[in-house]
């Protein structure tokens, strides 16, 4: 079951590493514990589909002699369970172990309470947020049994049946998304935490691209999330309708300005209203709308509710969150208004959309044989997104909230800061320390840049202060958000420094790469996907130097990792080739949105 114990337990070393404010990666802790004498634990997670995911762990129970050691083992085990639930969800978790070990049982007996099992949803915090997502997923599928965690004697461990091999004609299924594009009007929407990107194809021609900046975490009502999306789709529908009705002049020019420039919502609405009045009954609806949303999406419904983008709504005392979230859950039905008769809205998470887009480009390239083991993708933008199309050609109905994975059990000093503080490793949503949210993507770059500069000569830190990117207030360090949101300019500034050869920034992107390598190890541990390649999308990989450093850092952790970037070199479908030729926008920026066009055309 495990490698024979041959190593010395390094738990005290991991603790000392944390005290020095350095990371103690869960991958290293697990490997060391498995190689040492200890007590085995077998975790059986019953998945939504009734199957069992079995995970083997070990803890050095004989080394739990102090409160500090007990706390470390507790945090390690809770992190393992939290990562498992964040990725797979499930109906229940059964843990089999030696129940005669008092120190271990003390920890395991705390687990149900720490995960909020049996308490109201609104009272759960920390680890319990993963159970909130699970419950909303169960609710959406009319499964009434609540989630449970139970510990059993290892003698009761059941024998699991062998899982059947899964195979499917992924090429045949996904190739249908290409069918009839030349006869349809399609809209693709890529919703992120910093911006929304939209694209429109009219009978096979990529006609319009729109980028819209926003900061949804500040919103306090679901309507503030919903209405900008509706406004933008309505804007593009109006512009296409003018083309179809041969309406040009000032009306079309006003819509073009709203598409190509950053304008207040009021000006966008004014252009739409004037156009719709002129169009009368000649409005042309979309034959399909494909959309990716940065939350758990199952069967076209948003069912997660614990992401950073909805933090402001969750924290609003003037609303009942579950009722407010249900309004967002049905976004697909609201957007159906903008479809033509027979048209439909298809939604998924941004991670699966990345995996789908990567698969479509392989099919267009004529390399569909590379899809036999599935497709796995990450987006590195405001957050880390993760998408997986398995070897059966299915997007698994699981949370796959990999950005919530706890990877660092150390860095103790960085835990003292508020989650919004750029120095903090605490999760924006849960407050839990050491999650990937603060080690990868935009937030990881910001944190590592501040940490590196403050540990060095402070040059970069001073530049960021003087340049108006960051500010010091109330004892903390924060990105400036008003009067202008500086998140995107700050990331661009840091990436340009990396491209220019700034050693400090190169080290930051190399460290982002190491976190990418840890992510690979953890997704292997939890999910065991057949494919070993990771396709990378998003702003962080749009420049060659940044991607090269990320790739090199990841390979330092695991040399077997295969990594590719979704850029101009990976554009092969008709619409993606048109994006590649665009004079302003790049494949790295709009690939997800164009992929969403094809997703909106995919048959059920």
Secondary structure, DSSP 8 states (H G I E B T S, - for coil): ------S---HHHHHHHHHTT---BHHHHHHHHHTSS-EEEEEEEE-TTS-EEEEEEEE-GGG--SHHHHHHHHHHHHHHHHHHHHHH--SEEEEEE-TT-HHHHHHHHHHHHHTTTTS-GGG--TTHHHHHHHHHHHHHTT--S--EEEEEEGGG-------------HHHHHHGGGTTGGG-EEEEEEE-SSEEEEEEEETTEEEEEEEEE--GGG--SHHHHHHHHHHHHHHHHHHHHHHHTT--HHHHHHHHHHHHS---HHHHHHHHHHHHHHHTT----EEEEEEEESS-EETTEE----SGGGHHHHT-TTS-HHHHHHHHHTHHHHHGGGEEEEEEEEEEEHHHHHHHHHHHHHHHHT-GGGGTT-EEEEEESSSEEEEEE-TTS-B-SS---GGG-B-BS---GGGGS-TTSTT--B-TTT--BTBGGGTSHHHHHHHHHHHHHHHTTSHHHHHHHHTTSEEEETTEEEE--SSS--HHHHHHHHHHHHHTT-HHHHHHHHHHHHHHHHHHHHHHHHH--S--EEEEESGGGSSHHHHHHHHHHHHHH-TT-EEEE-SGGG--SHHHHHHHT-SS--HHHHHHHHHHHHHHT---
